[in-house]
Amino acid sequence: MKKIDTWVMDGIQYTMVKDFAVYVKRSRQTIYNWIDKGMPAVESAEGRFLILLDEAIEWIKIRGFIK
């Protein structure tokens, strides 16, 4: 997986949808679909989704979307 921009707030590592899509080699639309299905993410005050990186990776691995 590629290195992406992340940041840590309150001990949780976050990234943007576009960066996460590159990281897991999927489209942005796929990432939004996963968010709709319950992948860990929060919506910022500006209306953008922030991906909880470690939790999201675990979520998609459990479902077999990546290895």
Summary of the structure (lengths in Angstrom):
residues: 67
radius of gyration: 11.0
end to end distance: 10.8
largest distance: 32.5
contacts: 164
relative contact order: 0.20
helix: 40%
strand: 22%
